[in-house]
Amino acid sequence: TADEVNRFKNEYKENKDDFYNRNSLVADKPIIALLAGSRKQEIKDNLPAMIKSAMNYADKYQLVLAGAPSIDREYYDMVLDGIKDCGDFKIKIVNNETYPLLKHSVAALVTSGTATLETAMFGVPQVVCYETPIPHLIRFGFNHIIKCKYISLVNLIADKEIVKELFADRFSVSNISEELGRILPGGEGRQKMLDEYEEVYKKLGDTIAPDNAARIMFGLLNHKD
């Protein structure tokens, strides 16, 4: 993932104005990116709350959904049409362009997975939000049974909570909206998150992953002890 992001950043030349124009975005509104996952159930579970949370900031920002290549537009339309209390509010969908979208976004709401690390690599402050069934039981298991501390790659790599993880019983529109406000430009938590991203970059290093893996394997195979 880190290799792919770095390669893209080195090769991508499109400026913000061109990206906005090509995707018919509102020129004077910064983007809040919505990365709702690549599976239908994830999208169905997470996208409505993401949108309702970010709508509180829609006067100053525009919401742009990263369309997954495996999901057709009809499914997104069905989910969006089923969201209540949004009136005629429209969400722009950008298909198969997650990296360009992140490049030109100021913040993001992201489901857990590779997307959390990709978002951090682009220097975009984020909130991780993931709805689960039986949330209180999931929280109990996570606190008392599961040994893994975090669900996002960013926090797992840093071994601390850099990005807020709102899942299980912490997943709610009000919690997501509050945390989003903290990381938008001018928010009290934005710069701290950007600074702590630097720790993740340092841990990832600048070596190419396959080459690094090959060196480790060569060293193990030739170890004399």
N, C-alpha and C positions, 0 to 999 in steps of 0.2 A: 504493500500500500504506500509506504513512504517513498519508495523508488518511483512508483507511478505518479504520485503527486508532484514530486520534484521534477520529473521529466516533463510533465504537463506545464508546470510553471515556467520552465525554461523555454518551452516551445510556443506557448500560447501568446499571441500578439494582439488579440482583439481588445480595444479599449472599452471603457464603460459605456460611452455614448453609442458605440456601434452595437454592443450587446443589447442595450435597451431598445434601440431602434429595430433591430432584427427580430426581437421578441415582442414588440408592441407594448413595452412597459412605460409607466408614467415617468417622464424624464426627471421630475424634481422630487421623487420619493425614493429614499433608500430602501433596500430589499431586506425583508426578513424571510429567510429560506425555510421551507418546511420539508424535512426529509423523513417521510412517514414509513419508510421500509420498502421492501421489495416483494413482500408476500401479501396476498389479498386480506388475510385475517389481520395482519399487522396494521394495514391501512385502515380497515374498517374500525379497528379498536382505537387507534391513536389519532387519526387525522381530525375527526370532529372536535376533540378536546384541544388539539393544537390550534385549530382555526379560531375557536371561541376564545382561547387565551390570547391570541395575537390580535384579535379584532379590537381590543382595547387601545391599540396603538395604530390603528388603521388611518387615523387622520394625518399622521406624519410619515407612515411607512406603508409599503405595499407588500402583500404576502404572495410569495411565488413558490409553488409546489414543484419539487423535483420529481418528474414522472419517471418511474422505473421502466426499463425496456421490456420487462416480462408482463407488464400490466397494460391492458388496452384502455383507450380513452373512455370507453363506455362504462367501465367499472368505476373509474374516478368520478364520472358524471353521476353515477348512481349513488355513490357515497356522499358526494357534495349535495345532491338534491335532497338527501335524507337528513341533512343537518338542520335542526330546528333553531329558531331564534336568530337567524342570520339575515332574514329579509332577502333583499335582492343583492346582497354583497357577493361579489364575484372573486374567485381565486384564479390567478393566472397559472397555467401549467406549462412548464418547460420540459420537453421530453428528451431523455438521453443526453442531458447536458449538466449533470450534477457538478462537475468540476468548474465549468464556466460560471454556473450559478453561484457557487461558493466564492469564487474569485471576486464577484461583484456584490457580495452580500455583507451586511454589517452585523448580523446576528442570525442564529438558526435554532430551530426546534428540531431535535434529532432523536430517532429511536436508537436503541443500543445496537452495537455491532461495529463493523468496519467504518461506517459513516461517521462515527464519533471521532475516530482518529483522523480521517480525511478532513473533517471540519476544523480540527485543531491545527492540522498541517497548513491550512489556508489562513490561519490566524483569525478565525471567526469565532467570537464568543458564542457559547451554546448552552442550551438546557436539554438534558437527556430525559425523555419522558416515554414511559412504556406501561401501558395498562396490562394488568394480569388478572386472571380469574382468582376467586377467593383471596383477595389481597391481604387480609390479616393473617391468614395461614401462611401465605408466601413470605410475609415479613417475619413471622416466627421462625420459619425454616431458614431464612437467610441469616437471621441473627443468631440462631442456636444450633443449626445443623450443617448448613452449607459453609465450607471453609473459605470460599472465595469472598473477598471483601467488597468487590465492586462489580458492576455489570458493563461498564464502558471501558474500552481499550485505553482511553486517555488516563483514567484513574488507575487502571491496572498497571500501566507502564510507570506512572509516577509513584504508585503505591500510596496514594492519598487522594482525597476528593478535591480535584481541581474544578471539575464541572459538576453541577448539582444533578443528582440522579433521583428523579421523581417517578418511582415505580411502586407497584403494590399499593399500600395504604397511603402513600404520599402523592399518588397520581390524582390530581384534581385540576379543574380549570383555574381555580383561584391560586393554587400553588404555582402552576406553570406561569400564569400571567404575572405574578409577583416576581418570580425569579427572572423572567424575561425582562421586566423593567429594570432590574439590577444590572443587566449586562448590555443594554442598549447604550448608544452614545450618551454620555452624561450620567450613566448609572454608577452607583457606588461600587459595584463588584466587577465592572468591565476591565479596568486596567490590571487589577490583581489577577484575573484569569489570563489575560494576555501575557503578563509577566511569568506566570506559572507554566504556560505553554512552553516557555523556553527550556524548562527542565525536561519536558518530554522530548523536544528536539535534540537536546544534548544526549539523552539516553538512547535515542534512535541512532544517532551518529550520522555520518555521511557516506558510509560504505554501502556498496550494492549488496543487497541481501543474499542472492545466490552465490556471489563471490565469497562473502563472509562465511556462509554455510560450508562452502567447499574447503575453505581454509581450516575451519574447525574440524571437519571430517578428516582431512588430510593429517592434521595434528594428532587426532585420536588413533588413526590407523597406524601411524608411525611412532606412537608412544612406546618407549623402550621398557618402562616399568611393568 
